[in-house]
């Protein structure tokens, strides 16, 4: 076997390995660049969406601001009425609930 031919083969393998490392390195760099680009695009789209939603929210608030005092008063009245109804219904059945709980707590199963 020719000793130069063996060294030439090793040299070719080393060159091929370097080229492969270069290709892999370029692929990694391209992937990193693409990820950064995608991240920037997503952040830009999110900012636009957030701005759009904020504008919609401000528009809704401005439309409802004129009648907000009457809305608040109406909601307070409805809430008070619901609270009164709940208190009334609980006072009606509270003794029944207590009796039922006592029955189940004191009932001994053998």
N, CA and C atoms as an extended XYZ file, in Angstrom:
330
Properties=species:S:1:pos:R:3:atomname:S:1:resname:S:1:resid:I:1 pbc="F F F"
N         0.825       -1.181        0.000 N   UNK     1
C         0.000        0.000        0.000 CA  UNK     1
C         0.872        1.250        0.000 C   UNK     1
N         0.455        2.196       -0.722 N   UNK     2
C         1.208        3.430       -0.869 CA  UNK     2
C         0.979        4.319        0.344 C   UNK     2
N         2.038        4.723        1.078 N   UNK     3
C         1.844        5.542        2.283 CA  UNK     3
C         1.273        6.917        1.975 C   UNK     3
N         1.544        7.465        0.807 N   UNK     4
C         0.994        8.782        0.455 CA  UNK     4
C        -0.503        8.709        0.179 C   UNK     4
N        -0.915        7.601       -0.376 N   UNK     5
C        -2.337        7.433       -0.670 CA  UNK     5
C        -3.138        7.401        0.635 C   UNK     5
N        -2.607        6.758        1.683 N   UNK     6
C        -3.274        6.713        2.988 CA  UNK     6
C        -3.370        8.082        3.614 C   UNK     6
N        -2.305        8.840        3.509 N   UNK     7
C        -2.321       10.195        4.057 CA  UNK     7
C        -3.272       11.090        3.262 C   UNK     7
N        -3.324       10.874        1.974 N   UNK     8
C        -4.227       11.651        1.132 CA  UNK     8
C        -5.668       11.372        1.502 C   UNK     8
N        -5.979       10.113        1.821 N   UNK     9
C        -7.330        9.752        2.235 CA  UNK     9
C        -7.698       10.422        3.551 C   UNK     9
N        -6.734       10.428        4.455 N   UNK    10
C        -6.977       11.086        5.756 CA  UNK    10
C        -7.174       12.579        5.546 C   UNK    10
N        -6.338       13.141        4.676 N   UNK    11
C        -6.450       14.570        4.391 CA  UNK    11
C        -7.817       14.883        3.780 C   UNK    11
N        -8.305       14.023        2.888 N   UNK    12
C        -9.617       14.227        2.277 CA  UNK    12
C       -10.717       14.136        3.329 C   UNK    12
N       -10.564       13.190        4.255 N   UNK    13
C       -11.553       13.067        5.328 CA  UNK    13
C       -11.563       14.313        6.213 C   UNK    13
N       -10.392       14.843        6.519 N   UNK    14
C       -10.312       16.054        7.333 CA  UNK    14
C       -10.967       17.238        6.616 C   UNK    14
N       -10.735       17.349        5.327 N   UNK    15
C       -11.335       18.432        4.550 CA  UNK    15
C       -12.852       18.262        4.512 C   UNK    15
N       -13.306       17.023        4.315 N   UNK    16
C       -14.746       16.763        4.285 CA  UNK    16
C       -15.374       17.067        5.636 C   UNK    16
N       -14.656       16.739        6.703 N   UNK    17
C       -15.173       17.025        8.045 CA  UNK    17
C       -15.284       18.532        8.266 C   UNK    17
N       -14.286       19.279        7.822 N   UNK    18
C       -14.327       20.731        7.964 CA  UNK    18
C       -15.487       21.326        7.161 C   UNK    18
N       -15.682       20.812        5.960 N   UNK    19
C       -16.794       21.294        5.143 CA  UNK    19
C       -18.133       20.990        5.813 C   UNK    19
N       -18.250       19.789        6.390 N   UNK    20
C       -19.487       19.414        7.078 CA  UNK    20
C       -19.721       20.329        8.274 C   UNK    20
N       -18.652       20.614        9.015 N   UNK    21
C       -18.786       21.518       10.156 CA  UNK    21
C       -19.203       22.913        9.691 C   UNK    21
N       -18.659       23.329        8.569 N   UNK    22
C       -19.021       24.643        8.025 CA  UNK    22
C       -20.496       24.662        7.614 C   UNK    22
N       -20.951       23.597        6.970 N   UNK    23
C       -22.356       23.500        6.547 CA  UNK    23
C       -23.279       23.515        7.766 C   UNK    23
N       -22.935       22.736        8.789 N   UNK    24
C       -23.745       22.677       10.009 CA  UNK    24
C       -23.759       24.045       10.697 C   UNK    24
N       -22.600       24.686       10.741 N   UNK    25
C       -22.514       26.009       11.366 CA  UNK    25
C       -23.388       27.015       10.615 C   UNK    25
N       -23.340       26.992        9.303 N   UNK    26
C       -24.186       27.898        8.508 CA  UNK    26
C       -25.662       27.613        8.751 C   UNK    26
N       -26.025       26.344        8.801 N   UNK    27
C       -27.425       25.979        9.043 CA  UNK    27
C       -27.883       26.485       10.406 C   UNK    27
N       -27.036       26.354       11.405 N   UNK    28
C       -27.383       26.848       12.747 CA  UNK    28
C       -27.559       28.367       12.733 C   UNK    28
N       -26.654       29.047       12.058 N   UNK    29
C       -26.756       30.510       11.978 CA  UNK    29
C       -28.041       30.926       11.270 C   UNK    29
N       -28.358       30.246       10.170 N   UNK    30
C       -29.592       30.563        9.446 CA  UNK    30
C       -30.816       30.300       10.311 C   UNK    30
N       -30.796       29.187       11.053 N   UNK    31
C       -31.921       28.875       11.926 CA  UNK    31
C       -32.065       29.947       13.010 C   UNK    31
N       -30.955       30.355       13.595 N   UNK    32
C       -30.989       31.387       14.633 CA  UNK    32
C       -31.524       32.701       14.067 C   UNK    32
N       -31.084       33.060       12.869 N   UNK    33
C       -31.575       34.284       12.243 CA  UNK    33
C       -33.072       34.198       11.969 C   UNK    33
N       -33.520       33.049       11.485 N   UNK    34
C       -34.945       32.877       11.189 CA  UNK    34
C       -35.781       32.943       12.464 C   UNK    34
N       -35.265       32.334       13.544 N   UNK    35
C       -35.986       32.399       14.821 CA  UNK    35
C       -36.099       33.842       15.312 C   UNK    35
N       -35.022       34.597       15.175 N   UNK    36
C       -35.061       36.003       15.580 CA  UNK    36
C       -36.051       36.788       14.726 C   UNK    36
N       -36.029       36.510       13.417 N   UNK    37
C       -36.950       37.181       12.506 CA  UNK    37
C       -38.400       36.832       12.852 C   UNK    37
N       -38.656       35.557       13.125 N   UNK    38
C       -40.017       35.132       13.480 CA  UNK    38
C       -40.451       35.789       14.784 C   UNK    38
N       -39.534       35.864       15.742 N   UNK    39
C       -39.857       36.497       17.020 CA  UNK    39
C       -40.203       37.967       16.819 C   UNK    39
N       -39.425       38.652       15.994 N   UNK    40
C       -39.709       40.064       15.715 CA  UNK    40
C       -41.067       40.239       15.043 C   UNK    40
N       -41.372       39.343       14.094 N   UNK    41
C       -42.661       39.420       13.412 CA  UNK    41
C       -43.812       39.209       14.387 C   UNK    41
N       -43.655       38.231       15.265 N   UNK    42
C       -44.706       37.949       16.238 CA  UNK    42
C       -44.881       39.127       17.185 C   UNK    42
N       -43.796       39.690       17.648 N   UNK    43
C       -43.890       40.842       18.553 CA  UNK    43
C       -44.565       42.027       17.866 C   UNK    43
N       -44.246       42.238       16.595 N   UNK    44
C       -44.849       43.339       15.845 CA  UNK    44
C       -46.361       43.100       15.677 C   UNK    44
N       -46.731       41.865       15.318 N   UNK    45
C       -48.155       41.541       15.169 CA  UNK    45
C       -48.892       41.651       16.498 C   UNK    45
N       -48.256       41.208       17.572 N   UNK    46
C       -48.880       41.294       18.898 CA  UNK    46
C       -49.086       42.755       19.289 C   UNK    46
N       -48.115       43.596       18.988 N   UNK    47
C       -48.243       45.014       19.308 CA  UNK    47
C       -49.383       45.646       18.511 C   UNK    47
N       -49.501       45.268       17.238 N   UNK    48
C       -50.595       45.792       16.425 CA  UNK    48
C       -51.943       45.331       16.959 C   UNK    48
N       -52.030       44.047       17.313 N   UNK    49
C       -53.289       43.511       17.853 CA  UNK    49
C       -53.634       44.184       19.169 C   UNK    49
N       -52.636       44.346       20.035 N   UNK    50
C       -52.852       44.993       21.323 CA  UNK    50
C       -53.335       46.425       21.124 C   UNK    50
N       -52.728       47.122       20.171 N   UNK    51
C       -53.131       48.497       19.878 CA  UNK    51
C       -54.567       48.533       19.359 C   UNK    51
N       -54.895       47.600       18.470 N   UNK    52
C       -56.250       47.525       17.926 CA  UNK    52
C       -57.269       47.270       19.035 C   UNK    52
N       -56.973       46.318       19.902 N   UNK    53
C       -57.887       45.986       20.992 CA  UNK    53
C       -58.011       47.146       21.982 C   UNK    53
N       -56.927       47.850       22.215 N   UNK    54
C       -56.971       49.016       23.106 CA  UNK    54
C       -57.854       50.104       22.500 C   UNK    54
N       -57.728       50.309       21.188 N   UNK    55
C       -58.582       51.289       20.513 CA  UNK    55
C       -60.058       50.903       20.622 C   UNK    55
N       -60.355       49.620       20.409 N   UNK    56
C       -61.731       49.142       20.531 CA  UNK    56
C       -62.257       49.367       21.948 C   UNK    56
N       -61.410       49.071       22.934 N   UNK    57
C       -61.792       49.234       24.329 CA  UNK    57
C       -62.070       50.707       24.639 C   UNK    57
N       -61.178       51.567       24.201 N   UNK    58
C       -61.367       53.001       24.445 CA  UNK    58
C       -62.628       53.500       23.749 C   UNK    58
N       -62.909       52.980       22.567 N   UNK    59
C       -64.123       53.366       21.843 CA  UNK    59
C       -65.362       52.942       22.628 C   UNK    59
N       -65.350       51.715       23.144 N   UNK    60
C       -66.477       51.239       23.949 CA  UNK    60
C       -66.666       52.085       25.200 C   UNK    60
N       -65.563       52.404       25.841 N   UNK    61
C       -65.647       53.220       27.060 CA  UNK    61
C       -66.217       54.595       26.737 C   UNK    61
N       -65.756       55.187       25.652 N   UNK    62
C       -66.241       56.528       25.309 CA  UNK    62
C       -67.726       56.499       24.940 C   UNK    62
N       -68.181       55.400       24.309 N   UNK    63
C       -69.602       55.295       23.968 CA  UNK    63
C       -70.464       55.145       25.212 C   UNK    63
N       -69.962       54.447       26.207 N   UNK    64
C       -70.753       54.161       27.398 CA  UNK    64
C       -70.559       55.178       28.513 C   UNK    64
N       -69.636       56.090       28.347 N   UNK    65
C       -69.357       57.057       29.407 CA  UNK    65
C       -70.531       57.986       29.657 C   UNK    65
N       -71.225       58.389       28.621 N   UNK    66
C       -72.334       59.319       28.784 CA  UNK    66
C       -73.428       58.785       29.674 C   UNK    66
N       -73.707       57.513       29.617 N   UNK    67
C       -74.793       56.949       30.410 CA  UNK    67
C       -74.274       56.097       31.562 C   UNK    67
N       -73.007       56.252       31.903 N   UNK    68
C       -72.430       55.392       32.938 CA  UNK    68
C       -73.056       55.643       34.313 C   UNK    68
N       -73.428       56.885       34.601 N   UNK    69
C       -74.042       57.173       35.896 CA  UNK    69
C       -75.362       56.449       36.064 C   UNK    69
N       -76.189       56.450       35.034 N   UNK    70
C       -77.468       55.750       35.122 CA  UNK    70
C       -77.261       54.242       35.142 C   UNK    70
N       -76.257       53.761       34.414 N   UNK    71
C       -75.966       52.324       34.434 CA  UNK    71
C       -75.525       51.865       35.816 C   UNK    71
N       -74.695       52.646       36.453 N   UNK    72
C       -74.219       52.303       37.788 CA  UNK    72
C       -75.388       52.269       38.768 C   UNK    72
N       -76.235       53.263       38.683 N   UNK    73
C       -77.386       53.323       39.587 CA  UNK    73
C       -78.311       52.136       39.351 C   UNK    73
N       -78.570       51.813       38.089 N   UNK    74
C       -79.436       50.676       37.749 CA  UNK    74
C       -78.827       49.362       38.250 C   UNK    74
N       -77.522       49.203       38.058 N   UNK    75
C       -76.858       47.978       38.523 CA  UNK    75
C       -76.879       47.862       40.045 C   UNK    75
N       -76.706       48.986       40.725 N   UNK    76
C       -76.773       48.959       42.193 CA  UNK    76
C       -78.166       48.562       42.666 C   UNK    76
N       -79.188       49.092       42.017 N   UNK    77
C       -80.561       48.742       42.394 CA  UNK    77
C       -80.837       47.259       42.143 C   UNK    77
N       -80.392       46.763       40.988 N   UNK    78
C       -80.590       45.344       40.689 CA  UNK    78
C       -79.848       44.463       41.687 C   UNK    78
N       -78.645       44.860       42.037 N   UNK    79
C       -77.854       44.093       42.991 CA  UNK    79
C       -78.521       44.073       44.359 C   UNK    79
N       -78.989       45.234       44.803 N   UNK    80
C       -79.680       45.302       46.098 CA  UNK    80
C       -80.926       44.422       46.100 C   UNK    80
N       -81.683       44.435       44.998 N   UNK    81
C       -82.893       43.615       44.919 CA  UNK    81
C       -82.530       42.129       44.975 C   UNK    81
N       -81.484       41.756       44.284 N   UNK    82
C       -81.069       40.351       44.302 CA  UNK    82
C       -80.595       39.936       45.688 C   UNK    82
N       -79.879       40.806       46.358 N   UNK    83
C       -79.410       40.501       47.713 CA  UNK    83
C       -80.597       40.326       48.654 C   UNK    83
N       -81.586       41.199       48.554 N   UNK    84
C       -82.777       41.086       49.395 CA  UNK    84
C       -83.506       39.780       49.132 C   UNK    84
N       -83.641       39.407       47.860 N   UNK    85
C       -84.303       38.142       47.523 CA  UNK    85
C       -83.546       36.948       48.090 C   UNK    85
N       -82.212       36.985       47.985 N   UNK    86
C       -81.409       35.881       48.520 CA  UNK    86
C       -81.540       35.785       50.037 C   UNK    86
N       -81.512       36.934       50.704 N   UNK    87
C       -81.660       36.917       52.157 CA  UNK    87
C       -83.027       36.374       52.555 C   UNK    87
N       -84.054       36.775       51.829 N   UNK    88
C       -85.407       36.311       52.126 CA  UNK    88
C       -85.503       34.793       51.931 C   UNK    88
N       -84.980       34.301       50.824 N   UNK    89
C       -85.088       32.861       50.566 CA  UNK    89
C       -84.234       32.047       51.537 C   UNK    89
N       -83.079       32.576       51.942 N   UNK    90
C       -82.262       31.832       52.908 CA  UNK    90
C       -82.905       31.824       54.284 C   UNK    90
N       -83.565       32.912       54.658 N   UNK    91
C       -84.216       32.914       55.973 CA  UNK    91
C       -85.375       31.927       55.995 C   UNK    91
N       -86.019       31.703       54.840 N   UNK    92
C       -87.128       30.750       54.779 CA  UNK    92
C       -86.649       29.305       54.945 C   UNK    92
N       -85.517       28.986       54.355 N   UNK    93
C       -85.107       27.567       54.368 CA  UNK    93
C       -83.954       27.272       55.325 C   UNK    93
N       -83.487       28.269       56.041 N   UNK    94
C       -82.331       28.034       56.905 CA  UNK    94
C       -82.642       27.017       58.008 C   UNK    94
N       -83.824       27.078       58.580 N   UNK    95
C       -84.163       26.114       59.638 CA  UNK    95
C       -84.246       24.703       59.063 C   UNK    95
N       -84.753       24.563       57.838 N   UNK    96
C       -84.822       23.253       57.211 CA  UNK    96
C       -83.424       22.695       56.946 C   UNK    96
N       -82.524       23.540       56.517 N   UNK    97
C       -81.150       23.110       56.237 CA  UNK    97
C       -80.472       22.688       57.530 C   UNK    97
N       -80.661       23.459       58.594 N   UNK    98
C       -80.062       23.107       59.882 CA  UNK    98
C       -80.608       21.766       60.367 C   UNK    98
N       -81.917       21.566       60.281 N   UNK    99
C       -82.516       20.296       60.692 CA  UNK    99
C       -81.964       19.137       59.871 C   UNK    99
N       -81.835       19.334       58.571 N   UNK   100
C       -81.317       18.290       57.704 CA  UNK   100
C       -79.873       17.951       58.060 C   UNK   100
N       -79.047       18.972       58.286 N   UNK   101
C       -77.654       18.743       58.656 CA  UNK   101
C       -77.549       18.011       59.983 C   UNK   101
N       -78.357       18.422       60.956 N   UNK   102
C       -78.342       17.757       62.245 CA  UNK   102
C       -78.756       16.296       62.105 C   UNK   102
N       -79.717       16.049       61.281 N   UNK   103
C       -80.207       14.684       61.071 CA  UNK   103
C       -79.085       13.807       60.516 C   UNK   103
N       -78.362       14.315       59.511 N   UNK   104
C       -77.297       13.516       58.903 CA  UNK   104
C       -76.074       13.396       59.797 C   UNK   104
N       -75.816       14.416       60.589 N   UNK   105
C       -74.647       14.356       61.473 CA  UNK   105
C       -74.907       13.419       62.643 C   UNK   105
N       -76.120       13.442       63.161 N   UNK   106
C       -76.417       12.604       64.329 CA  UNK   106
C       -76.877       11.214       63.961 C   UNK   106
N       -77.119       10.945       62.709 N   UNK   107
C       -77.548        9.618       62.284 CA  UNK   107
C       -76.358        8.666       62.338 C   UNK   107
N       -76.493        7.613       63.120 N   UNK   108
C       -75.402        6.663       63.299 CA  UNK   108
C       -75.727        5.406       62.517 C   UNK   108
N       -74.838        5.030       61.648 N   UNK   109
C       -75.031        3.813       60.874 CA  UNK   109
C       -74.293        2.682       61.583 C   UNK   109
N       -74.985        1.574       61.673 N   UNK   110
C       -74.352        0.417       62.336 CA  UNK   110
C       -74.107       -0.694       61.351 C   UNK   110
